[in-house]
Amino acid sequence: GSIAEGYLDDECVTFLSRYLKDIESRTNKPPRYVDDTPIRKPVRFALTGDQKKKMHDYILSNDGDVAPYIA
């Protein structure tokens, strides 16, 4: 099929899944993580100027959107 047929199939399955309580679907799937407590306490730390520059350079060099501007 076509894109329209795929869309219609998806809409039908989504609509029906709301009425089938015993069937797990993307509309009634339980959350992946039920427990909201953090795994551990967050740790704060400060970066040096050199670390910030290295991090900035790493991010820019690994982002395809900025590749045309870096030569």
mmCIF file of the N, C-alpha and C atoms, coordinates in Angstrom:
data_MODEL
# 
_entry.id   MODEL 
# 
loop_
_atom_site.group_PDB 
_atom_site.id 
_atom_site.type_symbol 
_atom_site.label_atom_id 
_atom_site.label_alt_id 
_atom_site.label_comp_id 
_atom_site.label_asym_id 
_atom_site.label_entity_id 
_atom_site.label_seq_id 
_atom_site.pdbx_PDB_ins_code 
_atom_site.Cartn_x 
_atom_site.Cartn_y 
_atom_site.Cartn_z 
_atom_site.occupancy 
_atom_site.B_iso_or_equiv 
_atom_site.pdbx_formal_charge 
_atom_site.auth_seq_id 
_atom_site.auth_comp_id 
_atom_site.auth_asym_id 
_atom_site.auth_atom_id 
_atom_site.pdbx_PDB_model_num 
ATOM 1   N N  . GLY A 1 1  ? 0.448   -1.146 0.000  1.00 0.00 ? 1  GLY A N  1 
ATOM 2   C CA . GLY A 1 1  ? 0.000   0.000  0.000  1.00 0.00 ? 1  GLY A CA 1 
ATOM 3   C C  . GLY A 1 1  ? 0.529   1.351  0.000  1.00 0.00 ? 1  GLY A C  1 
ATOM 4   N N  . SER A 1 2  ? -0.461  2.184  0.006  1.00 0.00 ? 2  SER A N  1 
ATOM 5   C CA . SER A 1 2  ? -0.166  3.610  -0.061 1.00 0.00 ? 2  SER A CA 1 
ATOM 6   C C  . SER A 1 2  ? -0.005  4.195  1.341  1.00 0.00 ? 2  SER A C  1 
ATOM 7   N N  . ILE A 1 3  ? 0.438   5.423  1.391  1.00 0.00 ? 3  ILE A N  1 
ATOM 8   C CA . ILE A 1 3  ? 0.579   6.123  2.664  1.00 0.00 ? 3  ILE A CA 1 
ATOM 9   C C  . ILE A 1 3  ? -0.781  6.286  3.320  1.00 0.00 ? 3  ILE A C  1 
ATOM 10  N N  . ALA A 1 4  ? -1.804  6.585  2.522  1.00 0.00 ? 4  ALA A N  1 
ATOM 11  C CA . ALA A 1 4  ? -3.157  6.774  3.064  1.00 0.00 ? 4  ALA A CA 1 
ATOM 12  C C  . ALA A 1 4  ? -3.683  5.484  3.690  1.00 0.00 ? 4  ALA A C  1 
ATOM 13  N N  . GLU A 1 5  ? -3.424  4.340  3.051  1.00 0.00 ? 5  GLU A N  1 
ATOM 14  C CA . GLU A 1 5  ? -3.870  3.069  3.615  1.00 0.00 ? 5  GLU A CA 1 
ATOM 15  C C  . GLU A 1 5  ? -3.162  2.784  4.937  1.00 0.00 ? 5  GLU A C  1 
ATOM 16  N N  . GLY A 1 6  ? -1.885  3.056  4.991  1.00 0.00 ? 6  GLY A N  1 
ATOM 17  C CA . GLY A 1 6  ? -1.128  2.864  6.225  1.00 0.00 ? 6  GLY A CA 1 
ATOM 18  C C  . GLY A 1 6  ? -1.635  3.752  7.338  1.00 0.00 ? 6  GLY A C  1 
ATOM 19  N N  . TYR A 1 7  ? -1.941  4.999  7.001  1.00 0.00 ? 7  TYR A N  1 
ATOM 20  C CA . TYR A 1 7  ? -2.469  5.934  7.990  1.00 0.00 ? 7  TYR A CA 1 
ATOM 21  C C  . TYR A 1 7  ? -3.824  5.463  8.497  1.00 0.00 ? 7  TYR A C  1 
ATOM 22  N N  . LEU A 1 8  ? -4.687  5.023  7.585  1.00 0.00 ? 8  LEU A N  1 
ATOM 23  C CA . LEU A 1 8  ? -6.017  4.549  7.956  1.00 0.00 ? 8  LEU A CA 1 
ATOM 24  C C  . LEU A 1 8  ? -5.917  3.298  8.829  1.00 0.00 ? 8  LEU A C  1 
ATOM 25  N N  . ASP A 1 9  ? -5.019  2.385  8.484  1.00 0.00 ? 9  ASP A N  1 
ATOM 26  C CA . ASP A 1 9  ? -4.805  1.196  9.311  1.00 0.00 ? 9  ASP A CA 1 
ATOM 27  C C  . ASP A 1 9  ? -4.387  1.590  10.718 1.00 0.00 ? 9  ASP A C  1 
ATOM 28  N N  . ASP A 1 10 ? -3.456  2.511  10.807 1.00 0.00 ? 10 ASP A N  1 
ATOM 29  C CA . ASP A 1 10 ? -2.963  2.967  12.106 1.00 0.00 ? 10 ASP A CA 1 
ATOM 30  C C  . ASP A 1 10 ? -4.081  3.609  12.921 1.00 0.00 ? 10 ASP A C  1 
ATOM 31  N N  . GLU A 1 11 ? -4.890  4.440  12.286 1.00 0.00 ? 11 GLU A N  1 
ATOM 32  C CA . GLU A 1 11 ? -6.003  5.085  12.983 1.00 0.00 ? 11 GLU A CA 1 
ATOM 33  C C  . GLU A 1 11 ? -7.019  4.060  13.481 1.00 0.00 ? 11 GLU A C  1 
ATOM 34  N N  . CYS A 1 12 ? -7.329  3.062  12.670 1.00 0.00 ? 12 CYS A N  1 
ATOM 35  C CA . CYS A 1 12 ? -8.297  2.029  13.070 1.00 0.00 ? 12 CYS A CA 1 
ATOM 36  C C  . CYS A 1 12 ? -7.784  1.229  14.263 1.00 0.00 ? 12 CYS A C  1 
ATOM 37  N N  . VAL A 1 13 ? -6.524  0.823  14.208 1.00 0.00 ? 13 VAL A N  1 
ATOM 38  C CA . VAL A 1 13 ? -5.952  0.050  15.306 1.00 0.00 ? 13 VAL A CA 1 
ATOM 39  C C  . VAL A 1 13 ? -5.915  0.886  16.579 1.00 0.00 ? 13 VAL A C  1 
ATOM 40  N N  . THR A 1 14 ? -5.538  2.150  16.478 1.00 0.00 ? 14 THR A N  1 
ATOM 41  C CA . THR A 1 14 ? -5.514  3.026  17.644 1.00 0.00 ? 14 THR A CA 1 
ATOM 42  C C  . THR A 1 14 ? -6.911  3.193  18.220 1.00 0.00 ? 14 THR A C  1 
ATOM 43  N N  . PHE A 1 15 ? -7.898  3.417  17.380 1.00 0.00 ? 15 PHE A N  1 
ATOM 44  C CA . PHE A 1 15 ? -9.278  3.588  17.835 1.00 0.00 ? 15 PHE A CA 1 
ATOM 45  C C  . PHE A 1 15 ? -9.769  2.331  18.554 1.00 0.00 ? 15 PHE A C  1 
ATOM 46  N N  . LEU A 1 16 ? -9.548  1.166  17.944 1.00 0.00 ? 16 LEU A N  1 
ATOM 47  C CA . LEU A 1 16 ? -10.022 -0.079 18.544 1.00 0.00 ? 16 LEU A CA 1 
ATOM 48  C C  . LEU A 1 16 ? -9.279  -0.423 19.826 1.00 0.00 ? 16 LEU A C  1 
ATOM 49  N N  . SER A 1 17 ? -7.999  -0.091 19.902 1.00 0.00 ? 17 SER A N  1 
ATOM 50  C CA . SER A 1 17 ? -7.220  -0.440 21.087 1.00 0.00 ? 17 SER A CA 1 
ATOM 51  C C  . SER A 1 17 ? -7.709  0.291  22.326 1.00 0.00 ? 17 SER A C  1 
ATOM 52  N N  . ARG A 1 18 ? -8.401  1.397  22.155 1.00 0.00 ? 18 ARG A N  1 
ATOM 53  C CA . ARG A 1 18 ? -8.938  2.125  23.311 1.00 0.00 ? 18 ARG A CA 1 
ATOM 54  C C  . ARG A 1 18 ? -10.091 1.374  23.957 1.00 0.00 ? 18 ARG A C  1 
ATOM 55  N N  . TYR A 1 19 ? -10.714 0.473  23.228 1.00 0.00 ? 19 TYR A N  1 
ATOM 56  C CA . TYR A 1 19 ? -11.860 -0.267 23.744 1.00 0.00 ? 19 TYR A CA 1 
ATOM 57  C C  . TYR A 1 19 ? -11.514 -1.699 24.127 1.00 0.00 ? 19 TYR A C  1 
ATOM 58  N N  . LEU A 1 20 ? -10.328 -2.158 23.814 1.00 0.00 ? 20 LEU A N  1 
ATOM 59  C CA . LEU A 1 20 ? -9.894  -3.499 24.188 1.00 0.00 ? 20 LEU A CA 1 
ATOM 60  C C  . LEU A 1 20 ? -8.979  -3.368 25.399 1.00 0.00 ? 20 LEU A C  1 
ATOM 61  N N  . LYS A 1 21 ? -9.555  -3.450 26.589 1.00 0.00 ? 21 LYS A N  1 
ATOM 62  C CA . LYS A 1 21 ? -8.810  -3.166 27.820 1.00 0.00 ? 21 LYS A CA 1 
ATOM 63  C C  . LYS A 1 21 ? -7.722  -4.197 28.119 1.00 0.00 ? 21 LYS A C  1 
ATOM 64  N N  . ASP A 1 22 ? -7.898  -5.440 27.675 1.00 0.00 ? 22 ASP A N  1 
ATOM 65  C CA . ASP A 1 22 ? -6.929  -6.484 27.999 1.00 0.00 ? 22 ASP A CA 1 
ATOM 66  C C  . ASP A 1 22 ? -5.762  -6.548 27.019 1.00 0.00 ? 22 ASP A C  1 
ATOM 67  N N  . ILE A 1 23 ? -5.779  -5.742 25.982 1.00 0.00 ? 23 ILE A N  1 
ATOM 68  C CA . ILE A 1 23 ? -4.730  -5.747 24.971 1.00 0.00 ? 23 ILE A CA 1 
ATOM 69  C C  . ILE A 1 23 ? -3.813  -4.552 25.200 1.00 0.00 ? 23 ILE A C  1 
ATOM 70  N N  . GLU A 1 24 ? -2.501  -4.818 25.302 1.00 0.00 ? 24 GLU A N  1 
ATOM 71  C CA . GLU A 1 24 ? -1.551  -3.725 25.494 1.00 0.00 ? 24 GLU A CA 1 
ATOM 72  C C  . GLU A 1 24 ? -1.262  -3.068 24.154 1.00 0.00 ? 24 GLU A C  1 
ATOM 73  N N  . SER A 1 25 ? -1.388  -1.753 24.118 1.00 0.00 ? 25 SER A N  1 
ATOM 74  C CA . SER A 1 25 ? -1.079  -0.991 22.914 1.00 0.00 ? 25 SER A CA 1 
ATOM 75  C C  . SER A 1 25 ? -0.348  0.273  23.329 1.00 0.00 ? 25 SER A C  1 
ATOM 76  N N  . ARG A 1 26 ? 0.000   1.092  22.352 1.00 0.00 ? 26 ARG A N  1 
ATOM 77  C CA . ARG A 1 26 ? 0.734   2.312  22.698 1.00 0.00 ? 26 ARG A CA 1 
ATOM 78  C C  . ARG A 1 26 ? -0.130  3.318  23.447 1.00 0.00 ? 26 ARG A C  1 
ATOM 79  N N  . THR A 1 27 ? -1.468  3.188  23.382 1.00 0.00 ? 27 THR A N  1 
ATOM 80  C CA . THR A 1 27 ? -2.334  4.130  24.098 1.00 0.00 ? 27 THR A CA 1 
ATOM 81  C C  . THR A 1 27 ? -2.567  3.727  25.542 1.00 0.00 ? 27 THR A C  1 
ATOM 82  N N  . ASN A 1 28 ? -2.402  2.449  25.883 1.00 0.00 ? 28 ASN A N  1 
ATOM 83  C CA . ASN A 1 28 ? -2.646  2.032  27.265 1.00 0.00 ? 28 ASN A CA 1 
ATOM 84  C C  . ASN A 1 28 ? -1.459  1.277  27.866 1.00 0.00 ? 28 ASN A C  1 
ATOM 85  N N  . LYS A 1 29 ? -0.301  1.414  27.272 1.00 0.00 ? 29 LYS A N  1 
ATOM 86  C CA . LYS A 1 29 ? 0.893   0.731  27.756 1.00 0.00 ? 29 LYS A CA 1 
ATOM 87  C C  . LYS A 1 29 ? 1.320   1.327  29.097 1.00 0.00 ? 29 LYS A C  1 
ATOM 88  N N  . PRO A 1 30 ? 1.689   0.479  30.070 1.00 0.00 ? 30 PRO A N  1 
ATOM 89  C CA . PRO A 1 30 ? 2.164   1.020  31.342 1.00 0.00 ? 30 PRO A CA 1 
ATOM 90  C C  . PRO A 1 30 ? 3.492   1.748  31.147 1.00 0.00 ? 30 PRO A C  1 
ATOM 91  N N  . PRO A 1 31 ? 3.782   2.711  31.997 1.00 0.00 ? 31 PRO A N  1 
ATOM 92  C CA . PRO A 1 31 ? 5.048   3.444  31.846 1.00 0.00 ? 31 PRO A CA 1 
ATOM 93  C C  . PRO A 1 31 ? 6.239   2.511  32.025 1.00 0.00 ? 31 PRO A C  1 
ATOM 94  N N  . ARG A 1 32 ? 7.324   2.860  31.370 1.00 0.00 ? 32 ARG A N  1 
ATOM 95  C CA . ARG A 1 32 ? 8.523   2.030  31.434 1.00 0.00 ? 32 ARG A CA 1 
ATOM 96  C C  . ARG A 1 32 ? 9.096   2.013  32.850 1.00 0.00 ? 32 ARG A C  1 
ATOM 97  N N  . TYR A 1 33 ? 9.148   3.168  33.490 1.00 0.00 ? 33 TYR A N  1 
ATOM 98  C CA . TYR A 1 33 ? 9.669   3.281  34.844 1.00 0.00 ? 33 TYR A CA 1 
ATOM 99  C C  . TYR A 1 33 ? 8.539   3.724  35.751 1.00 0.00 ? 33 TYR A C  1 
ATOM 100 N N  . VAL A 1 34 ? 8.110   2.837  36.631 1.00 0.00 ? 34 VAL A N  1 
ATOM 101 C CA . VAL A 1 34 ? 7.000   3.147  37.525 1.00 0.00 ? 34 VAL A CA 1 
ATOM 102 C C  . VAL A 1 34 ? 7.508   3.926  38.724 1.00 0.00 ? 34 VAL A C  1 
ATOM 103 N N  . ASP A 1 35 ? 8.681   3.606  39.197 1.00 0.00 ? 35 ASP A N  1 
ATOM 104 C CA . ASP A 1 35 ? 9.238   4.249  40.375 1.00 0.00 ? 35 ASP A CA 1 
ATOM 105 C C  . ASP A 1 35 ? 9.836   5.599  39.992 1.00 0.00 ? 35 ASP A C  1 
ATOM 106 N N  . ASP A 1 36 ? 9.382   6.660  40.654 1.00 0.00 ? 36 ASP A N  1 
ATOM 107 C CA . ASP A 1 36 ? 9.859   8.006  40.339 1.00 0.00 ? 36 ASP A CA 1 
ATOM 108 C C  . ASP A 1 36 ? 11.050  8.435  41.183 1.00 0.00 ? 36 ASP A C  1 
ATOM 109 N N  . THR A 1 37 ? 11.512  7.591  42.073 1.00 0.00 ? 37 THR A N  1 
ATOM 110 C CA . THR A 1 37 ? 12.624  7.989  42.920 1.00 0.00 ? 37 THR A CA 1 
ATOM 111 C C  . THR A 1 37 ? 13.920  7.927  42.120 1.00 0.00 ? 37 THR A C  1 
ATOM 112 N N  . PRO A 1 38 ? 14.797  8.895  42.322 1.00 0.00 ? 38 PRO A N  1 
ATOM 113 C CA . PRO A 1 38 ? 16.062  8.889  41.581 1.00 0.00 ? 38 PRO A CA 1 
ATOM 114 C C  . PRO A 1 38 ? 16.942  7.716  42.009 1.00 0.00 ? 38 PRO A C  1 
ATOM 115 N N  . ILE A 1 39 ? 17.799  7.281  41.115 1.00 0.00 ? 39 ILE A N  1 
ATOM 116 C CA . ILE A 1 39 ? 18.701  6.170  41.408 1.00 0.00 ? 39 ILE A CA 1 
ATOM 117 C C  . ILE A 1 39 ? 19.719  6.584  42.463 1.00 0.00 ? 39 ILE A C  1 
ATOM 118 N N  . ARG A 1 40 ? 20.204  7.780  42.340 1.00 0.00 ? 40 ARG A N  1 
ATOM 119 C CA . ARG A 1 40 ? 21.139  8.295  43.336 1.00 0.00 ? 40 ARG A CA 1 
ATOM 120 C C  . ARG A 1 40 ? 21.009  9.806  43.399 1.00 0.00 ? 40 ARG A C  1 
ATOM 121 N N  . LYS A 1 41 ? 21.636  10.386 44.391 1.00 0.00 ? 41 LYS A N  1 
ATOM 122 C CA . LYS A 1 41 ? 21.608  11.829 44.571 1.00 0.00 ? 41 LYS A CA 1 
ATOM 123 C C  . LYS A 1 41 ? 22.443  12.490 43.473 1.00 0.00 ? 41 LYS A C  1 
ATOM 124 N N  . PRO A 1 42 ? 21.931  13.592 42.880 1.00 0.00 ? 42 PRO A N  1 
ATOM 125 C CA . PRO A 1 42 ? 22.721  14.276 41.848 1.00 0.00 ? 42 PRO A CA 1 
ATOM 126 C C  . PRO A 1 42 ? 24.024  14.839 42.416 1.00 0.00 ? 42 PRO A C  1 
ATOM 127 N N  . VAL A 1 43 ? 25.027  14.840 41.592 1.00 0.00 ? 43 VAL A N  1 
ATOM 128 C CA . VAL A 1 43 ? 26.335  15.357 41.992 1.00 0.00 ? 43 VAL A CA 1 
ATOM 129 C C  . VAL A 1 43 ? 26.611  16.616 41.180 1.00 0.00 ? 43 VAL A C  1 
ATOM 130 N N  . ARG A 1 44 ? 26.936  17.692 41.869 1.00 0.00 ? 44 ARG A N  1 
ATOM 131 C CA . ARG A 1 44 ? 27.273  18.943 41.189 1.00 0.00 ? 44 ARG A CA 1 
ATOM 132 C C  . ARG A 1 44 ? 28.787  19.093 41.133 1.00 0.00 ? 44 ARG A C  1 
ATOM 133 N N  . PHE A 1 45 ? 29.258  19.606 40.018 1.00 0.00 ? 45 PHE A N  1 
ATOM 134 C CA . PHE A 1 45 ? 30.681  19.867 39.888 1.00 0.00 ? 45 PHE A CA 1 
ATOM 135 C C  . PHE A 1 45 ? 30.864  21.012 38.910 1.00 0.00 ? 45 PHE A C  1 
ATOM 136 N N  . ALA A 1 46 ? 31.985  21.680 39.037 1.00 0.00 ? 46 ALA A N  1 
ATOM 137 C CA . ALA A 1 46 ? 32.290  22.819 38.169 1.00 0.00 ? 46 ALA A CA 1 
ATOM 138 C C  . ALA A 1 46 ? 33.327  22.390 37.135 1.00 0.00 ? 46 ALA A C  1 
ATOM 139 N N  . LEU A 1 47 ? 33.153  22.897 35.925 1.00 0.00 ? 47 LEU A N  1 
ATOM 140 C CA . LEU A 1 47 ? 34.113  22.626 34.859 1.00 0.00 ? 47 LEU A CA 1 
ATOM 141 C C  . LEU A 1 47 ? 35.112  23.770 34.772 1.00 0.00 ? 47 LEU A C  1 
ATOM 142 N N  . THR A 1 48 ? 36.335  23.424 34.456 1.00 0.00 ? 48 THR A N  1 
ATOM 143 C CA . THR A 1 48 ? 37.332  24.459 34.223 1.00 0.00 ? 48 THR A CA 1 
ATOM 144 C C  . THR A 1 48 ? 37.097  25.044 32.834 1.00 0.00 ? 48 THR A C  1 
ATOM 145 N N  . GLY A 1 49 ? 37.715  26.149 32.558 1.00 0.00 ? 49 GLY A N  1 
ATOM 146 C CA . GLY A 1 49 ? 37.586  26.770 31.242 1.00 0.00 ? 49 GLY A CA 1 
ATOM 147 C C  . GLY A 1 49 ? 38.053  25.847 30.130 1.00 0.00 ? 49 GLY A C  1 
ATOM 148 N N  . ASP A 1 50 ? 39.144  25.114 30.384 1.00 0.00 ? 50 ASP A N  1 
ATOM 149 C CA . ASP A 1 50 ? 39.669  24.183 29.385 1.00 0.00 ? 50 ASP A CA 1 
ATOM 150 C C  . ASP A 1 50 ? 38.689  23.032 29.139 1.00 0.00 ? 50 ASP A C  1 
ATOM 151 N N  . GLN A 1 51 ? 38.073  22.522 30.204 1.00 0.00 ? 51 GLN A N  1 
ATOM 152 C CA . GLN A 1 51 ? 37.094  21.441 30.055 1.00 0.00 ? 51 GLN A CA 1 
ATOM 153 C C  . GLN A 1 51 ? 35.872  21.913 29.265 1.00 0.00 ? 51 GLN A C  1 
ATOM 154 N N  . LYS A 1 52 ? 35.431  23.139 29.534 1.00 0.00 ? 52 LYS A N  1 
ATOM 155 C CA . LYS A 1 52 ? 34.284  23.688 28.803 1.00 0.00 ? 52 LYS A CA 1 
ATOM 156 C C  . LYS A 1 52 ? 34.601  23.817 27.316 1.00 0.00 ? 52 LYS A C  1 
ATOM 157 N N  . LYS A 1 53 ? 35.815  24.288 27.006 1.00 0.00 ? 53 LYS A N  1 
ATOM 158 C CA . LYS A 1 53 ? 36.202  24.440 25.601 1.00 0.00 ? 53 LYS A CA 1 
ATOM 159 C C  . LYS A 1 53 ? 36.273  23.088 24.906 1.00 0.00 ? 53 LYS A C  1 
ATOM 160 N N  . LYS A 1 54 ? 36.859  22.080 25.570 1.00 0.00 ? 54 LYS A N  1 
ATOM 161 C CA . LYS A 1 54 ? 36.944  20.739 24.986 1.00 0.00 ? 54 LYS A CA 1 
ATOM 162 C C  . LYS A 1 54 ? 35.553  20.155 24.756 1.00 0.00 ? 54 LYS A C  1 
ATOM 163 N N  . MET A 1 55 ? 34.651  20.356 25.718 1.00 0.00 ? 55 MET A N  1 
ATOM 164 C CA . MET A 1 55 ? 33.291  19.853 25.584 1.00 0.00 ? 55 MET A CA 1 
ATOM 165 C C  . MET A 1 55 ? 32.587  20.544 24.418 1.00 0.00 ? 55 MET A C  1 
ATOM 166 N N  . HIS A 1 56 ? 32.746  21.846 24.322 1.00 0.00 ? 56 HIS A N  1 
ATOM 167 C CA . HIS A 1 56 ? 32.126  22.624 23.252 1.00 0.00 ? 56 HIS A CA 1 
ATOM 168 C C  . HIS A 1 56 ? 32.647  22.172 21.890 1.00 0.00 ? 56 HIS A C  1 
ATOM 169 N N  . ASP A 1 57 ? 33.962  22.016 21.784 1.00 0.00 ? 57 ASP A N  1 
ATOM 170 C CA . ASP A 1 57 ? 34.567  21.561 20.527 1.00 0.00 ? 57 ASP A CA 1 
ATOM 171 C C  . ASP A 1 57 ? 34.095  20.153 20.152 1.00 0.00 ? 57 ASP A C  1 
ATOM 172 N N  . TYR A 1 58 ? 33.988  19.267 21.142 1.00 0.00 ? 58 TYR A N  1 
ATOM 173 C CA . TYR A 1 58 ? 33.535  17.894 20.883 1.00 0.00 ? 58 TYR A CA 1 
ATOM 174 C C  . TYR A 1 58 ? 32.107  17.890 20.351 1.00 0.00 ? 58 TYR A C  1 
ATOM 175 N N  . ILE A 1 59 ? 31.237  18.659 20.990 1.00 0.00 ? 59 ILE A N  1 
ATOM 176 C CA . ILE A 1 59 ? 29.833  18.708 20.562 1.00 0.00 ? 59 ILE A CA 1 
ATOM 177 C C  . ILE A 1 59 ? 29.729  19.248 19.143 1.00 0.00 ? 59 ILE A C  1 
ATOM 178 N N  . LEU A 1 60 ? 30.412  20.341 18.867 1.00 0.00 ? 60 LEU A N  1 
ATOM 179 C CA . LEU A 1 60 ? 30.341  20.930 17.533 1.00 0.00 ? 60 LEU A CA 1 
ATOM 180 C C  . LEU A 1 60 ? 30.932  20.013 16.464 1.00 0.00 ? 60 LEU A C  1 
ATOM 181 N N  . SER A 1 61 ? 32.013  19.325 16.790 1.00 0.00 ? 61 SER A N  1 
ATOM 182 C CA . SER A 1 61 ? 32.645  18.471 15.783 1.00 0.00 ? 61 SER A CA 1 
ATOM 183 C C  . SER A 1 61 ? 31.846  17.195 15.525 1.00 0.00 ? 61 SER A C  1 
ATOM 184 N N  . ASN A 1 62 ? 30.915  16.846 16.407 1.00 0.00 ? 62 ASN A N  1 
ATOM 185 C CA . ASN A 1 62 ? 30.097  15.645 16.233 1.00 0.00 ? 62 ASN A CA 1 
ATOM 186 C C  . ASN A 1 62 ? 28.656  15.958 15.864 1.00 0.00 ? 62 ASN A C  1 
ATOM 187 N N  . ASP A 1 63 ? 28.367  17.193 15.516 1.00 0.00 ? 63 ASP A N  1 
ATOM 188 C CA . ASP A 1 63 ? 27.019  17.588 15.102 1.00 0.00 ? 63 ASP A CA 1 
ATOM 189 C C  . ASP A 1 63 ? 27.039  17.842 13.601 1.00 0.00 ? 63 ASP A C  1 
ATOM 190 N N  . GLY A 1 64 ? 26.309  17.037 12.856 1.00 0.00 ? 64 GLY A N  1 
ATOM 191 C CA . GLY A 1 64 ? 26.295  17.146 11.402 1.00 0.00 ? 64 GLY A CA 1 
ATOM 192 C C  . GLY A 1 64 ? 25.721  18.454 10.889 1.00 0.00 ? 64 GLY A C  1 
ATOM 193 N N  . ASP A 1 65 ? 24.869  19.112 11.691 1.00 0.00 ? 65 ASP A N  1 
ATOM 194 C CA . ASP A 1 65 ? 24.254  20.362 11.244 1.00 0.00 ? 65 ASP A CA 1 
ATOM 195 C C  . ASP A 1 65 ? 25.261  21.502 11.131 1.00 0.00 ? 65 ASP A C  1 
ATOM 196 N N  . VAL A 1 66 ? 26.315  21.471 11.934 1.00 0.00 ? 66 VAL A N  1 
ATOM 197 C CA . VAL A 1 66 ? 27.285  22.564 11.889 1.00 0.00 ? 66 VAL A CA 1 
ATOM 198 C C  . VAL A 1 66 ? 28.508  22.230 11.036 1.00 0.00 ? 66 VAL A C  1 
ATOM 199 N N  . ALA A 1 67 ? 28.585  21.005 10.539 1.00 0.00 ? 67 ALA A N  1 
ATOM 200 C CA . ALA A 1 67 ? 29.747  20.585 9.741  1.00 0.00 ? 67 ALA A CA 1 
ATOM 201 C C  . ALA A 1 67 ? 30.038  21.507 8.563  1.00 0.00 ? 67 ALA A C  1 
ATOM 202 N N  . PRO A 1 68 ? 29.016  22.007 7.830  1.00 0.00 ? 68 PRO A N  1 
ATOM 203 C CA . PRO A 1 68 ? 29.326  22.897 6.707  1.00 0.00 ? 68 PRO A CA 1 
ATOM 204 C C  . PRO A 1 68 ? 29.991  24.212 7.133  1.00 0.00 ? 68 PRO A C  1 
ATOM 205 N N  . TYR A 1 69 ? 29.840  24.600 8.393  1.00 0.00 ? 69 TYR A N  1 
ATOM 206 C CA . TYR A 1 69 ? 30.380  25.879 8.854  1.00 0.00 ? 69 TYR A CA 1 
ATOM 207 C C  . TYR A 1 69 ? 31.763  25.743 9.482  1.00 0.00 ? 69 TYR A C  1 
ATOM 208 N N  . ILE A 1 70 ? 32.176  24.504 9.737  1.00 0.00 ? 70 ILE A N  1 
ATOM 209 C CA . ILE A 1 70 ? 33.493  24.278 10.334 1.00 0.00 ? 70 ILE A CA 1 
ATOM 210 C C  . ILE A 1 70 ? 34.425  23.780 9.237  1.00 0.00 ? 70 ILE A C  1 
ATOM 211 N N  . ALA A 1 71 ? 35.500  24.510 9.021  1.00 0.00 ? 71 ALA A N  1 
ATOM 212 C CA . ALA A 1 71 ? 36.429  24.099 7.962  1.00 0.00 ? 71 ALA A CA 1 
ATOM 213 C C  . ALA A 1 71 ? 37.845  24.098 8.451  1.00 0.00 ? 71 ALA A C  1 
# 
